[in-house]
Amino acid sequence: MSWEEKFAEDMDPAGAKKRTVTVGWTVRAPHAQAIWGAPKLFERSLPRPASAKSVQACPAAVDFDKRHYVIPCPVDLTLRFDRAQNGQLTLVDADGAQSAMRPQGMRELLTFHPVHEWRHPERPLIQFVAPYVFVSDDPCYIVQTPPYLDYFPRPRPGVQICGRFPIHIWPRPFSWAFEWYDISQPLVLKRGEPWFYVHFETENPSARVRLVETELTPELENHIKSIADVTNFMNRTFSLFAEAQRARPETLVKPKKA
């Protein structure tokens, strides 16, 4: 028995909360669905440890790493800002005619938020579509974070906006929001590189998550539609959780057949 199994046994006696929680994922994109890669369990490519006391053998570090899933970046894109004489900022594709993305694709994928929506008047806010949907039939929160376990030789010139919400109640499509601190530096995104991470919080802290691709069933699609874009109509959307939980079907996760 591994230390993880022994720990789960000690922390989860008979009759306690589940030791494994199934989370379904799918992509809800109207077109170009092939650019959105599957979430992958975070892994490190490391040499064999030279010592039994190596970090690779630390149970706390190992457990932390293996609870993260990586969402890969869908596109190659370099963005920068131009500033007009009146001070107004314009977001441009720095690769110009050599860009892998057409202007139409960029408009569909990316939103440059108006100044009054920024958290700070000198830090522009952009937001990418990220049409991943995660859903669970058991109580489960998802947490979206930057890819802080990976090393980037060229750091991104700002910070990712993080988020946390209950996917058993509120399985909404994701987005990737970025607050740009240093507008003199470009934002370079590479297809296939880690874009952001997700990890999960369950009722039983020692429970493992089984991530499966799920079918976008009519029941799941209708539930997503009932909560999608509510921020266009009201603030404090978390106040709708009780109603969303009451209205959701009993089962929303239907794993795809291999």
N, C-alpha and C positions, 0 to 999 in steps of 0.2 A: 504494500500500500504506500503510495507516494505521500509526501508531507501535505500536499494540497488535499488529497482525499481524507487523510487523517484529520486535518484541520476542519474540513467540512463536516465530518462525522461528529467531532467534538462540539461544533458550534450549531449543529442542526439535528437535534435528537428527534426520535420518531414523533410524527405529528406536527412538526414545526413547518415553517414556510419552505417553498420549493427550493431544491438544490440546483435545478437547471430551469432557466427561463428561455423560451423560444421567442426570438425577435425576427420578424419578416422584413425584408427590404424589397423595394421595387423602384423603377424609374418611371415617372409620369411626365413624358415629354411628347409634344405634338408631332415632332419630326426630329431627324438627326439623332435618334436614340442611341445609335452605335458609338457616339463619342463619349458616353458616360460609362466609365469602367466600374466593375464590381468592387464593392468594399473588400478590403483585404486585411487580415489580421496582421498587426504590426510585428515585424521580425527584424532582428539585427543579424548582419553578416559578420561574424566574429571568429577569430582563430580559436583553437582549442585552448582552454584556460591553462596557464602554467602552474597555477596554485589552486588548492581546494578553497582558499580564501578569496579567490578572484570575485570580482563583481558579478561575473556570469553565474556564479553559484549562490548569490544572495537571494534567498526566497522572497524577500520583500520587493526587490528590484524586478525579479522575474515575474512575479504576480502582477505588479503594476504595469509592466510593458504589455503583457499578454491580454490585458483588458481593453486595449485600444485597437480600433479599426481605422485603416487609412482610406480616405477617399482621394482617388487620383485626379490630378488636374486634367480637364478635358481638352485644353487648347494650348497652342504656342502663341503667346501674345506679349508684346512689350508696350506698356502704356507710359505716357509722360504728360506733363502739363505745359501748355503755352499760356503766357500772360499777355493780354492786350494792354495798350497804353492806358486804358481806363482802369486797369487792375483786374479786369474780369478774367477768370481762368477758363481755359478750354482743354478738355481731355482729348488726346489724340493718340492714334496708333503710331508708335515711333518707327515701326518697320515700313511704313508707307506702302509703296507699290510692291514691295517684297514681302508683305505680310501674308501669312497663311489664311487670314480671315478677311472676308469681304466686309465693307461697311454695314451692309444689311445684317449680316450675322452678328456683328458687334452690337448693333442697336437692339437686336433680339435678346442678346445675352446679358447686356450690361446697362445699368442705370447710374447716372451721375446725379446724386441728390442735390436739391437746391440748398443754398446756404442756410436757410432758417431751420433745416433739419439736421445740421451738423451738431456734434457735441461741443465743438470748439470752433470759433470763427476762423482759425488759421489751419484747420485740419479737414480737408475735403473728405467726403464720404462717398464711396462707390459701392455698388451692390451687383453681384452676379447671380443669375439664375442658377440653381443647383437642384434639379427636379427629383432628388432622392426622397423617398417616403419610407419611414421606418414605423412599424406597427407591432404591438404586442397585445395578446389577450390576457396577460397578467400585468399587475401593477408594475410599471417600469418607466423611468425617466431617461431621456437621452441627453447627453452633454456634448456640445460641439466646441472644439478648441483648435487653436493653431497647431501645426505639426512640430511641436516643441521637442519631440524625441529625436527628430532628424536634424542633421547638420547641413546648413546652407552656406557655402562659401561667400555668397552675396546676400546678406540679410534683406528681407523686404523692408521698404522704407516707411513702415507704419505698423499698426496693430490690427489684427483680425477682431471683429466683434463676435464675442462668444454668446452662447445661449443654452438654455436648459428648459425642457418642457416634457409633459407626460405623453408618451406615445400610445398608451393604452386608451387615452381619451382624445388626444389631439394629434393625430398622425398627419401633419401638414407637410407639404413640400418644403425642402430646405432652401436657403440662399447662402451666399458667401459675401459678407459685408466687410469692407476694409476701410479703416480710418488712416488717411495718408498724412504722416507727420512731416516728412522731409520731401516737399514737392520739387526740390531741385534734383531728386534722384528718381529714376524710372522704376516702375514695378514690372519685373520680369517673371512671367509664368511659363513653365515648360510642361507640355503634355506628358502625362505619366508620372510626374513628380508628385510627392505628397502635397495635397492642396489643403486639407484639414483632416482632423481626427474626429471620431465619435467614440464615446464609451457610455456605459449604461449603469444606472443605479436601480437596484431591485430591493424588494422588501427584506430579503435575506442578504446581508452584505457579502457573505461568502459564496453566494450562488454564482454559477457560471452561466454565461449567455451563449445560446446556440443560435447563430445568425444564419438564416435561410432566405433564399430568394422566394418571394411570395407572388402569387397571381394577383393581378389587379382585377379582382372580381367586381361585379356590379355593386355588391354590398359595400366593398371598400371604396370604390369610386364615388358612390353616392355619399358616403360619410365624409370623404375628403372634400367633396363639393360643398357640403353643408358648413364647413369651417374655413374653406379657402377664401382668401382676400377679405376677411372680415375687418382687417385693419384699415381698409378703404372707407369703412362706414362708422367705426367707433374706436375709442381708446379702451384700455383696461380689458383686453380680450380674454385674459385669464378668468374674468368673472363669468365667462360662458362655459367653463369646464363642467359644472354640474349639469347643465342642459345637454351638453355634448355627450356626457357619460350616460345620461338617461336615454338618449336617442340612439346610441350606437348598437348595432347588432351584437349578439352574444359572441359570435366568432368572426374575426376579420382576417386572421392569418390562415392562408391555404398554401402550403409549400408547393412550389412547382415540381412536377415529376421530372426526374433525370432523363 
